[in-house]
Amino acid sequence: MSDTLAWNTYARTRPERRATNAAGQSTWFNWTQYPDHGPGAELLNPSPGRTALDLGCGKGGNIAHLATLGAPSTGVDISPTQIDAARARWGGANPGLAFLRADAHAFLRNTEKQWDAIYSVYGVLWFTDPAVSLPLVHERLAPGGTLAFSHRPPTPGCYGCQASYIPRGEDEDPHVVRRWDYTPEAWRDLLTDAGYSAVTTEVIPAPPGRRKVGTLLVTARKAA
Ligand SMILES: C[S@@+](CC[C@H](N)C(=O)[O-])C[C@H]1O[C@@H](n2cnc3c(N)ncnc32)[C@H](O)[C@@H]1O
């Protein structure tokens, strides 16, 4: 419950995605914390009929883009504030797009479905324990399916479970949620131990400018 409150607070501080990106598109996929930067949806091989699940979808911009490419698409988020915003912006526009308010682990445990692509952009694969997430996602991936996720690279020396602070008002303590920071090499081992293959990891550099923190991007496959 406290995570839900924390993420609702976070949701209220986050702006809506812009109406169009720099290329003039009204939907697009963004793996990094910077606009108009990094790879796009091609990492997930989207195509009509190939199903996609976004864990920690936030306000839904990425999963809405996959839906426009014909992928039957589901976005799950623990925060009602995020899901309300996602439905208000993208709901109804595409019959193949659904948003669900749920804790991702509970959702994965309670479904029999499998997806061709499961992903998380600064989402559930960062903010929940991978010892739990990785096996759950593996079970819910279709044979040959892809897992992909991104998050900020770890601060050197700070690995495993970390406290992550979500500011509230001036006179209130911040909310605290947990996240799991790993190096590319550690993710490779964790994923391989959990039964994934074809693991790739890269740190995408920040765009030119003052910001220097890149984005750690991980992909893996379930055996066909
Ligand atoms: C940093 S935001 C990223 C949102 C979105 N992926 C984006 O790129 O804008 C993290 C999201 O993960 C969601 N989240 C965190 N823990 C979750 C959980 N256990 N189950 C489902 N969603 C969760 C939060 O509510 C929040 O919307």
The ligand as a MOL file (V3000), in Angstrom:
LIG
                    3D

  0  0  0     0  0            999 V3000
M  V30 BEGIN CTAB
M  V30 COUNTS 27 29 0 0 0
M  V30 BEGIN ATOM
M  V30 1 C 9.9790 5.7740 -12.8610 0
M  V30 2 S 8.3320 5.3560 -13.3040 0 CHG=1
M  V30 3 C 8.4930 4.9350 -15.0170 0
M  V30 4 C 7.1660 4.9700 -15.7240 0
M  V30 5 C 7.2020 4.6580 -17.2390 0
M  V30 6 N 7.7320 3.3440 -17.5230 0
M  V30 7 C 7.9950 5.7140 -17.9630 0
M  V30 8 O 9.0120 5.4030 -18.5950 0
M  V30 9 O 7.5870 6.8900 -17.9300 0 CHG=-1
M  V30 10 C 8.1510 3.7610 -12.5100 0
M  V30 11 C 6.7440 3.1930 -12.6750 0
M  V30 12 O 6.7080 1.8680 -12.1410 0
M  V30 13 C 5.4970 1.7070 -11.4220 0
M  V30 14 N 5.6960 0.6190 -10.4420 0
M  V30 15 C 6.5860 0.5920 -9.4320 0
M  V30 16 N 6.4850 -0.5580 -8.7390 0
M  V30 17 C 5.4990 -1.2760 -9.3400 0
M  V30 18 C 4.9310 -2.5530 -9.1050 0
M  V30 19 N 5.3450 -3.3340 -8.0940 0
M  V30 20 N 3.9600 -2.9910 -9.9350 0
M  V30 21 C 3.5140 -2.2150 -10.9670 0
M  V30 22 N 4.0080 -0.9970 -11.2330 0
M  V30 23 C 4.9910 -0.5290 -10.4390 0
M  V30 24 C 5.2590 3.0720 -10.7960 0
M  V30 25 O 3.9370 3.3220 -10.3990 0
M  V30 26 C 5.7060 4.0200 -11.9030 0
M  V30 27 O 4.6390 4.3760 -12.7600 0
M  V30 END ATOM
M  V30 BEGIN BOND
M  V30 1 1 1 2
M  V30 2 1 2 3
M  V30 3 1 2 10
M  V30 4 1 3 4
M  V30 5 1 4 5
M  V30 6 1 5 6
M  V30 7 1 5 7
M  V30 8 2 7 8
M  V30 9 1 7 9
M  V30 10 1 10 11
M  V30 11 1 11 12
M  V30 12 1 11 26
M  V30 13 1 12 13
M  V30 14 1 13 14
M  V30 15 1 13 24
M  V30 16 1 14 15
M  V30 17 1 14 23
M  V30 18 2 15 16
M  V30 19 1 16 17
M  V30 20 1 17 18
M  V30 21 2 17 23
M  V30 22 1 18 19
M  V30 23 2 18 20
M  V30 24 1 20 21
M  V30 25 2 21 22
M  V30 26 1 22 23
M  V30 27 1 24 25
M  V30 28 1 24 26
M  V30 29 1 26 27
M  V30 END BOND
M  V30 END CTAB
M  END
